[in-house]
C-alpha cells in the first residue's frame, strides 16, 4: 500500500510539473495585482510592473498615466512618478511592503507633471532621481520639483545584477523625452513619446511633430528585440506600438 501511495504521489507531481511547463511556455499573462482609488499596479512580466495613476485635465478629462517598475532580486527602479505625491507615497509603500524591495532610483522621462508630479515624495523618502539635463532645465523653468542627477545622452543603472538604460533619441512629445529599457525582459517604457494602438495625437503643446516619427524610427532600430512596450497612456503592447506611433506622426 505504501508503494502504491508513493507511486501515486510521483505521478501527481509529474502531471503538475508537465502542466506548469506547458503553461509557462505559453508566456506570462499580465494581471492586475493592486488597485486603489488613485493607483493601479499591473504585473506585465515576471519582473516588470506598470503603475497607473490619474491626472485631471481640462482638455482630456481624467487621464490614466502610466509608469514602469522593474525588479531584479530585491531592488527596483521606477520610470515616471505617479501624478501626485500621495500616489507616490502609496507606490513606495507598496514596493516596500509587497515586493519587499529597495527602490534604487526614480527616472522621470520628461518634464510634464504626469512624469514628475509626485517627485517630491521620492526625494522625501531619500530615493535618488535621474533625468535628462533638458528635463532638469524645463522643471526649473516651470517651477516643478527638480530631479537631482542629470545625464546628456544615456544613463545605465544597476538593478540587482541587471542593468536598465534611460536614453534620449530626439524630440517628439517634448524636446526632452527619453525612453527606458530593461534588457533582461526586453521591456521598454516609451512614456508619452509612444502611443497606444488607435490613440489620437493627444496633447501637442510642447511637441515637435516634424521629428516625432524620426525619433521613434531610431528607437525601433536600436531595440529590434523588444517584446513589451509601455506607452505613457493606455494599454501596453508590443513593437506594433512603435509602428503605430511612427505612422501617426509621419509628415
C-alpha positions, -999 to 999 in steps of 0.1 A, spaced: 0 0 0 29 23 8 44 16 -26 11 25 -43 7 58 -24 43 67 -32 38 59 -69 6 79 -70 24 109 -54 51 107 -81 25 106 -109 6 135 -95 38 156 -91 48 147 -126 15 158 -140 16 191 -121 51 198 -134 41 190 -170 11 213 -168 32 241 -152 58 237 -180 32 238 -207 16 269 -192 50 286 -187 58 281 -224 26 300 -233 41 331 -217 34 352 -188 -2 365 -185 -4 402 -174 -27 407 -144 -37 435 -120 -22 429 -86 -31 462 -67 -59 487 -70 -70 517 -50 -88 549 -58 -57 566 -70 -33 538 -81 -34 506 -102 -4 482 -105 -4 456 -133 23 429 -135 32 427 -172 61 402 -170 79 383 -143 98 413 -131 81 443 -147 51 462 -134 31 490 -149 18 516 -124 -11 538 -134 -24 570 -117 -47 597 -128 -44 633 -139 -74 656 -142 -71 678 -173 -93 705 -189 -89 691 -224 -89 653 -220 -107 648 -187 -94 624 -160 -64 608 -178 -48 575 -168 -10 579 -167 15 550 -168 49 544 -153 71 513 -150 87 494 -122 115 469 -130 128 445 -105 158 422 -101 165 403 -68 155 427 -40 160 460 -59 137 481 -82 140 511 -104 110 532 -114 103 552 -146 79 582 -140 62 591 -108 25 589 -101 9 622 -109 8 633 -72 29 630 -41 1 610 -24 2 584 -52 40 582 -50 38 576 -13 13 548 -19 36 533 -46 67 535 -25 49 517 4 36 490 -19 70 483 -33 85 480 3 56 461 18 45 438 -11 76 434 -32 100 437 -2 124 456 -24 146 487 -22 140 515 -47 173 524 -63 161 553 -84 132 572 -99 136 584 -135 111 609 -150 110 606 -187 101 642 -194 91 674 -176 53 672 -176 35 665 -143 23 631 -154 60 621 -152 73 641 -122 42 653 -104 50 630 -75 87 635 -74 89 653 -41 77 622 -22 106 602 -36 130 629 -25 115 629 9 120 591 11 157 596 2 153 579 -32 176 595 -58 162 609 -90 178 610 -125 167 628 -156 179 642 -189 196 676 -185 169 691 -207 142 678 -182 161 694 -153 162 727 -171 125 726 -180 115 715 -145 133 746 -131 117 769 -157 82 757 -148 90 757 -110 84 719 -106 103 696 -83 137 692 -99 154 659 -105 187 656 -86 210 640 -111 214 647 -149 226 629 -180 232 641 -215 225 612 -239 221 580 -219 222 565 -184 229 530 -173 220 520 -137 222 487 -119 190 470 -105 201 438 -87 225 421 -111 209 435 -142 211 469 -160 185 494 -171 191 521 -196 175 555 -200 182 571 -234 174 602 -253 168 597 -291 154 631 -301 124 654 -299 88 642 -302 61 647 -275 85 671 -259 121 682 -266 134 663 -235 115 630 -238 135 598 -231 127 561 -231 136 534 -206 148 498 -214 150 467 -193 171 443 -214 167 412 -193 130 411 -202 131 432 -234 107 457 -218 105 493 -230 89 522 -212 81 546 -241 64 572 -219 44 598 -238 67 596 -268 49 563 -277 12 560 -283 -11 531 -275 -28 514 -305 -56 535 -320 -48 566 -299 -50 601 -313 -21 625 -312 -30 639 -278 -15 670 -262 9 688 -287 16 720 -268 53 711 -263 56 687 -292 79 686 -323 55 668 -347 80 671 -376 106 650 -357 84 626 -338 84 598 -363 121 601 -370 128 598 -332 107 566 -329 123 552 -360 157 555 -342 143 537 -311 128 509 -333 162 504 -350 181 504 -317 159 478 -300 147 453 -326 142 426 -299 118 445 -278 88 423 -266 68 446 -244 62 484 -249 45 505 -223 32 539 -235 27 569 -213 -11 565 -215 -33 535 -223 -27 498 -229 8 483 -232 16 460 -262 45 450 -284 66 467 -311 34 474 -330 31 505 -308 63 518 -323 50 513 -358 17 529 -349 34 560 -335 57 563 -365 27 562 -389 6 585 -368 32 613 -370 45 608 -405 48 642 -422 
